[in-house]
Amino acid sequence: MLPAVFTQKQTMEKINIFWFRRDLRLQDNAGLYHALKSDRPVLCLFIFDTNILEELPKSDARVGFIHEAVLSLHTKLAALGSTIFVEKGEPHKVWTALLKKYNIGKVFCNRDYEPYALERDSDVRLLLQKSEVALHQYKDQVIFEKEEVLKKDGTPYTVFTPYSRKWYEKLNSRGEGANSFYLKAYPCEKYFRNFYKTKPLPLPSLEDIGFVQSTIEIPDTKVKRGLIRNYERDRDFPGINGTSRLGIHFRFGTISIREKARNALGLSKTFVSELIWRDFYAMILSAFPHVVTEPFREKYKAIPWRNNQADFEKWCAGKTGYPMVDAGMRELNATGFMHNRVRMITASFLTKHLLIDWRWGEAYFAEKLLDFDLASNNGGWQWAAGCGTDAAPYFRIFNPESQQKKFDKALVYIKKWVPEFGTDTYVTPMVEHKFARERCLKTYKDALAQAE
């Protein structure tokens, strides 16, 4: 049941609603800014969507993170004399009940580009329209959306480098760098007085939602400027603290991508490039939705994956006999994080050494990664398998041993996660590199030749 916030008289007053989703913050929030500037008081809503929750393990750390973020919103809104609805259920049913109980004028939210989100929002839009309630959506989780960075002929880019150049051109078309109009913060604070004034509602506990607290720690949102300044130098070495670990905060919008882009410009073009990759993969997902289930390059459907279940389980457990791969998988299983360089190594090993379908690995990362983002995860896996946009050519096969010698020469990372390495107890390699490489090359070459 929805909480009874208003008296009968109060429910006659029209209110607007802001629906939080992947934007769990009050500052520099595009949709919230427009809601607060609208013609009516704004009441906030968050839905723990059972369509999503039912697919997750009950100790999923991401649900705990979301709950903490919603609790923070609840506390801040209470201090402003307002509150937030927190509901658990299917969005259609939650909105159906809301429309019966309250006099809603307009609904505001930020756009989400994943297939389920598009289907959900289309369904809710139709439901709202039946009650003559408009749904207003805004860009917030990316700097540029699909239609904003296009080729001269109006088609989407499928290669990152020219996309990146056009991205910068677009950014600087209205102000230079950090002063660009497109990075300007939305001053929500100026309109906080427009939150609907009411007593705080009780917030359901994590247990009320059906989950338990995870032991996995969540990275902080504070990143030292020195780390960003040295990002290009340090980012490839998993044994040092050289990456921001902000992925989960970008994923759920507890930080503003505009703010981080402003801060990074002038400090590290390489770090900004990582933000551009986020936009690029989000654009690819929007423009080419088939990538969710199929390779971007159609001819790669012909690859005859081995898909050996026992091999896959060894990879998942970090027991392949290749310490760089094993360290990465054990880090992922223990912390919900894996270093970016190691993500490429582990993905390449699964798809090319073991010839296991990239979708198996993508699904495992989706389950384990705190910072899981469908567009980026899918793009990264297709890159590793050679079947995506800007993909590594199929004949480029990472050698885990040479990668370890280059990026973890002192074995700092490996000793942390594979303490038995170098002893008799460490497993022998499950496949010999030269054999696996030659097998992969022949498999891909033959399959692609037949697909021509």
C-alpha positions as CSV (number, residue, x, y, z in Angstrom):
1,M,0.0,0.0,0.0
2,L,1.1,3.5,-0.7
3,P,1.6,5.7,2.4
4,A,-1.2,8.2,3.1
5,V,0.7,11.5,3.0
6,F,-2.1,13.9,2.3
7,T,-5.5,14.7,3.9
8,Q,-8.5,14.6,1.6
9,K,-8.4,18.3,1.2
10,Q,-4.7,18.3,0.3
11,T,-5.1,15.6,-2.4
12,M,-7.3,18.1,-4.4
13,E,-4.2,20.3,-4.9
14,K,-2.3,19.3,-8.0
15,I,1.3,18.3,-7.6
16,N,4.1,17.4,-9.9
17,I,6.3,14.4,-9.3
18,F,9.9,13.8,-10.0
19,W,10.8,10.2,-10.5
20,F,14.3,9.3,-9.5
21,R,16.0,6.4,-11.3
22,R,19.7,6.6,-12.4
23,D,20.1,10.1,-11.0
24,L,20.2,9.7,-7.2
25,R,21.3,13.2,-6.2
26,L,19.7,16.6,-5.6
27,Q,22.5,18.7,-7.1
28,D,23.0,19.3,-10.9
29,N,20.1,17.0,-11.8
30,A,18.6,18.0,-15.2
31,G,15.1,16.5,-14.7
32,L,14.8,17.6,-11.1
33,Y,15.8,21.2,-12.1
34,H,13.0,21.4,-14.6
35,A,10.6,19.9,-12.2
36,L,11.4,22.4,-9.5
37,K,11.1,25.3,-12.0
38,S,7.6,24.0,-13.0
39,D,4.2,25.4,-12.1
40,R,3.5,23.2,-9.0
41,P,5.1,21.8,-5.9
42,V,7.3,18.7,-6.5
43,L,7.0,15.5,-4.7
44,C,9.8,12.9,-5.2
45,L,9.4,9.2,-6.0
46,F,11.7,6.2,-6.2
47,I,10.6,2.7,-7.2
48,F,12.4,-0.5,-6.3
49,D,11.5,-2.2,-9.5
50,T,10.6,-5.8,-8.9
51,N,11.1,-6.6,-12.6
52,I,14.8,-5.9,-12.0
53,L,15.1,-7.0,-8.3
54,E,13.7,-10.5,-9.0
55,E,16.7,-11.3,-11.2
56,L,19.3,-10.4,-8.5
57,P,20.8,-12.3,-5.6
58,K,19.5,-11.1,-2.2
59,S,22.9,-9.9,-1.1
60,D,23.5,-7.8,-4.2
61,A,25.7,-4.9,-3.1
62,R,24.2,-2.6,-5.8
63,V,20.8,-2.8,-4.2
64,G,22.4,-1.9,-0.8
65,F,24.1,1.0,-2.5
66,I,20.9,2.3,-4.0
67,H,19.1,1.9,-0.7
68,E,21.8,4.1,1.0
69,A,21.6,6.7,-1.8
70,V,17.8,6.8,-1.4
71,L,18.2,7.1,2.4
72,S,20.5,10.1,1.8
73,L,17.9,11.7,-0.4
74,H,15.3,11.0,2.2
75,T,17.4,12.7,4.9
76,K,18.2,15.8,2.7
77,L,14.6,16.2,1.6
78,A,13.4,15.9,5.2
79,A,15.7,18.8,6.1
80,L,14.0,20.8,3.4
81,G,10.6,20.0,4.8
82,S,9.7,17.5,2.1
83,T,9.9,13.7,1.6
84,I,10.3,10.9,-1.0
85,F,7.9,8.1,-1.8
86,V,9.8,4.8,-1.8
87,E,7.8,2.0,-3.4
88,K,8.5,-1.6,-4.3
89,G,6.7,-3.1,-7.2
90,E,6.2,-3.1,-10.9
91,P,6.3,0.6,-12.2
92,H,3.0,0.2,-14.1
93,K,1.2,-0.9,-10.9
94,V,2.8,1.7,-8.7
95,W,1.8,4.5,-11.1
96,T,-1.7,3.1,-11.5
97,A,-2.1,3.4,-7.7
98,L,-0.6,6.9,-7.6
99,L,-2.9,8.2,-10.2
100,K,-5.9,6.9,-8.2
101,K,-4.8,8.5,-5.0
102,Y,-3.3,11.8,-6.0
103,N,-4.0,14.8,-8.2
104,I,-0.9,14.7,-10.4
105,G,-0.2,17.5,-12.9
106,K,3.0,16.4,-14.6
107,V,5.8,13.8,-14.1
108,F,9.4,14.6,-14.6
109,C,12.4,12.2,-14.9
110,N,15.7,11.8,-16.8
111,R,16.0,9.5,-19.8
112,D,17.4,6.0,-19.6
113,Y,18.5,4.3,-22.8
114,E,18.6,0.6,-21.9
115,P,16.0,-1.6,-23.7
116,Y,14.0,-2.5,-20.5
117,A,14.0,1.2,-19.4
118,L,12.7,2.3,-22.8
119,E,9.9,-0.3,-22.7
120,R,9.1,0.7,-19.1
121,D,8.9,4.4,-19.8
122,S,6.8,3.9,-22.9
123,D,4.3,1.9,-20.8
124,V,4.2,4.5,-18.1
125,R,3.9,7.3,-20.6
126,L,0.8,5.7,-22.1
127,L,-0.7,5.1,-18.7
128,L,-0.1,8.7,-17.7
129,Q,-1.6,10.0,-20.9
130,K,-4.9,8.2,-20.2
131,S,-5.2,10.5,-17.1
132,E,-4.0,13.5,-19.1
133,V,-0.7,13.6,-17.2
134,A,2.3,14.6,-19.3
135,L,5.7,12.8,-18.9
136,H,8.7,15.2,-19.3
137,Q,12.1,13.5,-19.8
138,Y,15.6,15.1,-20.0
139,K,19.2,14.2,-20.7
140,D,21.3,13.7,-17.6
141,Q,23.5,10.6,-17.5
142,V,25.5,11.4,-20.7
143,I,27.1,14.5,-22.1
144,F,25.7,13.9,-25.6
145,E,22.8,11.7,-26.7
146,K,22.5,9.6,-29.9
147,E,21.4,12.4,-32.2
148,E,23.8,15.0,-30.9
149,V,27.0,13.6,-32.3
150,L,26.5,12.4,-35.9
151,K,28.5,12.2,-39.1
152,K,27.9,14.8,-41.8
153,D,25.4,12.6,-43.5
154,G,23.4,12.3,-40.3
155,T,24.3,8.7,-39.5
156,P,25.8,7.5,-36.2
157,Y,29.5,6.9,-35.9
158,T,30.7,3.4,-35.4
159,V,34.4,4.1,-34.8
160,F,35.5,5.8,-31.6
161,T,38.3,8.1,-32.8
162,P,36.3,10.2,-35.3
163,Y,33.4,10.1,-32.8
164,S,35.7,11.5,-30.2
165,R,36.8,14.3,-32.4
166,K,33.2,15.3,-33.2
167,W,32.4,15.0,-29.5
168,Y,35.0,17.7,-28.7
169,E,33.8,19.8,-31.7
170,K,30.3,19.7,-30.3
171,L,31.5,20.4,-26.8
172,N,33.4,23.5,-27.9
173,S,30.7,24.8,-30.2
174,R,29.1,26.7,-27.3
175,G,32.0,27.7,-25.0
176,E,35.5,26.3,-24.7
177,G,36.3,23.2,-22.6
178,A,35.1,23.3,-19.0
179,N,33.2,26.5,-19.8
180,S,31.1,24.7,-22.4
181,F,27.3,25.2,-22.2
182,Y,27.0,21.4,-22.3
183,L,28.9,21.0,-19.0
184,K,27.0,23.8,-17.2
185,A,25.5,22.6,-13.9
186,Y,21.8,22.8,-13.3
187,P,21.3,25.0,-10.2
188,C,18.7,22.9,-8.5
189,E,19.5,24.5,-5.1
190,K,17.9,27.8,-6.2
191,Y,14.5,26.1,-6.4
192,F,14.6,23.8,-3.4
193,R,11.7,25.9,-1.9
194,N,9.5,24.3,-4.5
195,F,9.6,20.8,-3.0
196,Y,6.2,19.8,-1.7
197,K,6.0,20.5,2.0
198,T,5.0,17.5,4.1
199,K,6.2,15.3,6.9
200,P,8.9,12.7,6.1
201,L,7.6,9.3,5.2
202,P,9.1,6.2,6.9
203,L,11.7,4.7,4.6
204,P,11.6,0.9,4.1
205,S,14.6,-1.0,5.3
206,L,16.8,-3.1,3.0
207,E,15.1,-6.1,4.6
208,D,11.7,-4.7,3.8
209,I,12.7,-4.7,0.1
210,G,13.8,-8.3,0.4
211,F,17.6,-7.9,0.5
212,V,20.4,-8.2,3.0
213,Q,23.5,-6.0,3.5
214,S,26.5,-7.0,1.5
215,T,30.0,-7.0,2.9
216,I,31.4,-5.5,-0.3
217,E,32.6,-1.9,0.2
218,I,31.6,0.9,-2.1
219,P,34.2,3.3,-3.4
220,D,34.0,7.0,-2.3
221,T,33.0,9.7,-4.7
222,K,36.0,11.9,-3.8
223,V,38.9,11.5,-6.2
224,K,42.2,13.4,-5.7
225,R,43.2,15.8,-8.5
226,G,46.6,14.2,-8.6
227,L,45.0,10.8,-9.5
228,I,43.3,12.4,-12.5
229,R,46.4,14.4,-13.4
230,N,48.4,11.2,-13.5
231,Y,45.7,9.0,-14.9
232,E,47.4,8.4,-18.3
233,R,50.6,7.4,-16.6
234,D,49.1,5.1,-13.9
235,R,45.8,3.7,-15.3
236,D,47.2,0.5,-16.8
237,F,48.9,-0.8,-13.7
238,P,46.5,-2.8,-11.5
239,G,48.9,-2.9,-8.6
240,I,48.6,0.8,-7.9
241,N,45.7,3.1,-7.1
242,G,45.6,4.7,-10.5
243,T,41.9,4.7,-11.5
244,S,39.0,6.6,-10.1
245,R,36.6,3.7,-9.3
246,L,33.7,6.1,-9.9
247,G,31.8,3.7,-12.2
248,I,29.0,2.8,-9.7
249,H,28.4,6.5,-9.0
250,F,28.1,7.3,-12.7
251,R,25.8,4.2,-13.1
252,F,23.3,5.4,-10.5
253,G,23.9,9.1,-10.8
254,T,25.1,9.8,-7.3
255,I,27.6,12.1,-9.0
256,S,27.1,14.4,-12.0
257,I,29.0,13.4,-15.2
258,R,29.0,17.1,-16.1
259,E,30.8,18.0,-12.9
260,K,33.5,15.3,-13.4
261,A,34.0,16.3,-17.0
262,R,34.5,19.9,-16.0
263,N,37.0,18.9,-13.4
264,A,38.9,16.6,-15.7
265,L,39.3,18.9,-18.6
266,G,42.7,20.5,-18.4
267,L,43.9,17.8,-16.0
268,S,43.7,14.6,-18.1
269,K,42.6,14.2,-21.7
270,T,42.8,10.4,-21.2
271,F,40.3,10.5,-18.3
272,V,38.0,12.6,-20.4
273,S,38.3,10.0,-23.1
274,E,36.9,7.4,-20.7
275,L,33.8,9.6,-20.3
276,I,33.6,9.9,-24.1
277,W,33.7,6.1,-24.3
278,R,30.6,6.1,-22.0
279,D,28.7,8.4,-24.4
280,F,29.9,6.4,-27.4
281,Y,28.7,3.1,-26.1
282,A,25.4,4.6,-25.0
283,M,25.0,5.9,-28.5
284,I,25.8,2.5,-30.0
285,L,23.2,0.9,-27.8
286,S,20.5,3.5,-28.8
287,A,21.3,3.4,-32.5
288,F,22.0,-0.4,-32.8
289,P,19.8,-2.1,-30.2
290,H,20.6,-5.5,-31.7
291,V,23.9,-5.5,-29.9
292,V,22.2,-6.5,-26.6
293,T,21.8,-10.0,-27.9
294,E,23.8,-10.2,-31.1
295,P,27.3,-9.1,-32.4
296,F,27.5,-5.7,-33.8
297,R,29.2,-7.2,-36.9
298,E,26.7,-9.7,-38.2
299,K,29.3,-12.0,-39.8
300,Y,30.6,-12.9,-36.3
301,K,27.4,-14.8,-35.7
302,A,29.3,-17.6,-37.6
303,I,31.9,-18.2,-34.9
304,P,31.5,-21.7,-33.6
305,W,32.1,-21.2,-29.8
306,R,33.3,-24.2,-27.9
307,N,31.4,-23.1,-24.8
308,N,32.9,-25.7,-22.4
309,Q,31.1,-25.4,-19.1
310,A,34.0,-26.7,-17.0
311,D,36.4,-24.2,-18.7
312,F,34.0,-21.4,-18.0
313,E,33.7,-22.3,-14.3
314,K,37.5,-22.3,-14.0
315,W,37.6,-18.8,-15.5
316,C,34.8,-17.6,-13.2
317,A,36.7,-19.0,-10.1
318,G,40.1,-17.6,-11.1
319,K,41.7,-21.0,-11.6
320,T,42.9,-20.8,-15.1
321,G,46.7,-21.1,-14.3
322,Y,47.3,-17.7,-15.8
323,P,47.9,-15.4,-12.8
324,M,46.9,-12.1,-14.4
325,V,43.5,-13.7,-15.4
326,D,43.1,-15.4,-12.1
327,A,43.9,-12.2,-10.1
328,G,41.3,-10.3,-12.1
329,M,38.6,-12.8,-11.6
330,R,39.3,-13.2,-7.9
331,E,39.3,-9.4,-7.4
332,L,35.9,-9.2,-9.2
333,N,34.4,-12.0,-7.1
334,A,35.7,-10.5,-3.8
335,T,35.1,-6.8,-4.4
336,G,32.7,-6.3,-7.3
337,F,35.5,-4.4,-9.1
338,M,38.1,-5.3,-11.7
339,H,40.8,-3.1,-13.0
340,N,40.1,-1.8,-16.6
341,R,43.3,-3.3,-18.1
342,V,42.6,-6.6,-16.5
343,R,39.0,-6.6,-17.8
344,M,40.5,-6.6,-21.3
345,I,42.9,-9.4,-20.4
346,T,40.2,-11.7,-18.8
347,A,37.7,-11.0,-21.6
348,S,40.2,-11.8,-24.3
349,F,41.2,-15.0,-22.5
350,L,37.7,-16.2,-22.3
351,T,36.7,-15.5,-25.8
352,K,40.0,-16.3,-27.6
353,H,41.9,-18.7,-25.5
354,L,38.9,-20.7,-24.5
355,L,36.6,-19.8,-27.4
356,I,33.7,-19.2,-25.1
357,D,30.9,-17.0,-26.3
358,W,31.4,-13.4,-25.2
359,R,27.8,-13.3,-24.0
360,W,28.7,-15.8,-21.2
361,G,31.4,-13.5,-19.9
362,E,29.2,-10.4,-20.4
363,A,26.5,-11.9,-18.2
364,Y,28.9,-12.9,-15.5
365,F,30.3,-9.4,-15.4
366,A,26.8,-8.0,-15.3
367,E,26.1,-10.1,-12.2
368,K,29.3,-9.3,-10.4
369,L,30.4,-5.7,-11.3
370,L,29.3,-2.9,-9.0
371,D,29.6,-0.5,-11.9
372,F,27.8,-2.7,-14.4
373,D,26.4,-0.6,-17.2
374,L,24.7,-2.4,-20.1
375,A,26.1,-0.2,-22.9
376,S,29.7,-0.1,-21.6
377,N,29.8,-3.8,-20.6
378,N,28.4,-4.9,-23.9
379,G,30.7,-2.7,-25.8
380,G,33.8,-3.9,-23.9
381,W,33.0,-7.5,-24.4
382,Q,32.3,-7.2,-28.1
383,W,35.5,-5.3,-28.4
384,A,37.4,-8.1,-26.7
385,A,35.7,-10.7,-28.9
386,G,36.5,-8.8,-32.1
387,C,32.8,-8.5,-33.1
388,G,31.9,-5.0,-32.0
389,T,32.5,-1.4,-33.0
390,D,36.1,-0.3,-32.9
391,A,36.9,-3.9,-32.1
392,A,40.3,-5.4,-31.6
393,P,40.8,-7.4,-34.8
394,Y,40.3,-11.1,-34.2
395,F,44.0,-11.8,-34.8
396,R,44.9,-9.6,-31.9
397,I,45.1,-12.0,-28.9
398,F,46.3,-10.8,-25.6
399,N,49.2,-12.9,-24.1
400,P,48.4,-13.0,-20.4
401,E,52.0,-13.6,-19.5
402,S,53.4,-10.7,-21.5
403,Q,50.6,-8.5,-20.2
404,Q,51.6,-9.4,-16.6
405,K,55.3,-8.7,-17.3
406,K,54.4,-5.3,-18.8
407,F,51.8,-4.1,-16.3
408,D,52.5,-6.1,-13.0
409,K,56.2,-6.7,-13.3
410,A,56.8,-6.7,-9.5
411,L,53.8,-9.0,-9.0
412,V,52.1,-6.6,-6.6
413,Y,48.6,-7.2,-8.0
414,I,49.1,-11.0,-8.5
415,K,50.5,-11.6,-5.0
416,K,47.5,-9.8,-3.5
417,W,44.9,-11.9,-5.3
418,V,46.8,-15.2,-6.1
419,P,49.0,-15.7,-3.0
420,E,49.8,-19.3,-4.0
421,F,51.4,-18.2,-7.3
422,G,54.9,-19.6,-7.6
423,T,54.2,-22.5,-5.2
424,D,53.3,-26.1,-5.9
425,T,49.7,-25.5,-5.0
426,Y,49.0,-23.1,-7.9
427,V,47.1,-24.7,-10.8
428,T,48.9,-25.4,-14.1
429,P,47.7,-23.4,-17.1
430,M,44.4,-24.9,-18.4
431,V,45.5,-24.3,-22.0
432,E,48.9,-23.5,-23.6
433,H,49.0,-20.0,-25.1
434,K,50.5,-20.8,-28.4
435,F,48.1,-23.7,-29.0
436,A,45.1,-21.5,-28.0
437,R,46.2,-18.6,-30.2
438,E,46.6,-20.8,-33.2
439,R,43.2,-22.5,-32.5
440,C,41.5,-19.1,-32.2
441,L,43.0,-17.8,-35.4
442,K,41.9,-20.8,-37.4
443,T,38.5,-20.9,-35.9
444,Y,37.8,-17.2,-36.6
445,K,39.4,-17.2,-40.0
446,D,37.5,-20.2,-41.2
447,A,34.1,-19.0,-39.8
448,L,34.5,-15.5,-41.2
449,A,35.5,-16.8,-44.6
450,Q,32.4,-18.9,-44.8
451,A,30.3,-15.9,-43.7
452,E,31.5,-13.7,-46.5
